[in-house]
Amino acid sequence: MKSPPWSLIVVVAVAWLVSSAWRGHVEAGDAEQLARQVKLGDIRMISSETCPYCVAARRWMTAQGVPFSECFIERDAACVADYQALGAVGTPTLVVRGQRVIGFDRARIVDIMK
């Protein structure tokens, strides 16, 4: 059996490192921009108690100082009604300045906030 070419392994490793660093840079820029622009009431997150993506979004926004409100479809009938009225297909569903965002899409949120 042939061993893999080491140059290919090195190229893949370097590409992965550069990609990871770039994602971190973009995420930090998104966080700074959102923390400056978002006011309480701009972002509402419709969540589920069992949704790991909701937990990740909540943690990220809280850690970055991005204000948001949140409701849970298991606890609040008005939240379920809003979820259904939005035609949501999963959680988290965010309402950013009146626009629906399915999932936690930082780039889309930044675009809406511009």
matplotlib code that plots the C-alpha trace (Angstrom):
import matplotlib.pyplot as plt

x = [0.0, 1.3, 1.7, 0.0, 2.1, 3.3, 3.1, -0.7, -1.1, 0.9, -1.2, -4.5, -3.3, -2.2, -5.5, -7.5, -5.5, -5.9, -9.7, -10.1, -8.2, -10.3, -13.6, -12.4, -11.5, -14.9, -16.8, -15.0, -15.8, -19.5, -19.6, -18.1, -20.5, -23.6, -22.7, -22.5, -25.6, -28.2, -30.5, -32.8, -35.9, -34.0, -33.5, -36.0, -35.1, -37.7, -36.2, -36.9, -35.7, -34.1, -32.3, -28.5, -28.3, -30.4, -28.0, -25.1, -26.7, -27.8, -24.2, -22.6, -24.9, -24.6, -20.8, -20.5, -22.9, -25.5, -28.9, -31.8, -35.1, -36.0, -39.1, -39.6, -42.2, -42.7, -43.5, -45.4, -48.5, -47.8, -44.4, -45.8, -48.3, -45.5, -43.4, -46.3, -47.2, -43.6, -43.8, -40.7, -39.4, -37.0, -35.3, -33.7, -35.9, -34.8, -36.8, -34.3, -36.0, -39.1, -37.2, -37.3, -33.9, -34.1, -31.1, -28.3, -26.8, -24.5, -23.8, -27.5, -28.1, -25.3, -26.7, -30.2, -28.7, -26.9]
y = [0.0, 3.4, 6.1, 9.4, 12.1, 14.3, 17.5, 16.9, 16.4, 19.6, 21.6, 20.3, 21.1, 24.6, 25.2, 24.1, 26.4, 29.4, 28.7, 28.3, 31.6, 33.4, 32.1, 33.3, 36.7, 37.1, 35.9, 38.5, 41.2, 40.2, 40.2, 43.8, 45.1, 43.5, 44.6, 48.2, 48.2, 46.0, 47.5, 45.6, 44.7, 44.3, 40.6, 38.1, 34.4, 31.7, 28.7, 25.2, 23.8, 20.8, 22.7, 22.6, 25.3, 27.6, 27.0, 27.9, 31.0, 32.1, 31.6, 33.4, 36.5, 36.7, 36.3, 39.0, 41.5, 41.3, 42.1, 39.9, 38.6, 34.9, 32.8, 29.1, 27.2, 24.6, 27.3, 30.1, 29.9, 33.3, 32.1, 29.0, 31.3, 33.6, 30.5, 29.2, 32.6, 33.0, 29.7, 28.6, 25.1, 24.8, 26.5, 28.8, 31.1, 34.7, 37.8, 40.6, 44.0, 42.2, 39.8, 36.0, 34.2, 30.5, 29.2, 31.3, 33.0, 35.8, 37.1, 37.5, 39.2, 41.6, 42.4, 43.1, 45.4, 47.5]
z = [0.0, -1.0, 1.7, 1.0, -0.6, 2.3, 0.2, -0.2, 3.5, 4.2, 1.7, 3.2, 6.8, 5.8, 4.0, 7.1, 9.4, 7.1, 6.8, 10.6, 11.2, 8.6, 10.1, 13.5, 12.1, 10.3, 13.4, 15.6, 13.1, 13.0, 16.8, 17.0, 14.3, 15.9, 19.4, 18.1, 16.0, 17.7, 20.2, 22.5, 20.4, 17.1, 17.5, 18.8, 18.9, 18.8, 20.5, 21.5, 24.9, 23.1, 20.3, 20.5, 17.8, 20.0, 22.9, 20.6, 19.3, 22.8, 24.2, 21.3, 21.4, 25.2, 25.1, 22.4, 24.2, 21.4, 22.9, 22.0, 23.4, 23.4, 23.7, 23.8, 21.8, 24.5, 27.1, 25.4, 23.2, 21.7, 20.8, 19.0, 17.2, 16.0, 15.0, 12.9, 11.4, 10.2, 8.4, 10.4, 9.8, 12.7, 15.6, 16.2, 14.1, 14.5, 13.7, 12.9, 12.5, 11.2, 8.8, 9.4, 9.6, 9.9, 11.9, 13.4, 10.3, 11.5, 8.0, 7.2, 10.6, 9.9, 6.4, 7.8, 10.5, 7.9]

ax = plt.figure().add_subplot(projection="3d")
ax.plot(x, y, z, "-o")
ax.set_aspect("equal")
plt.show()
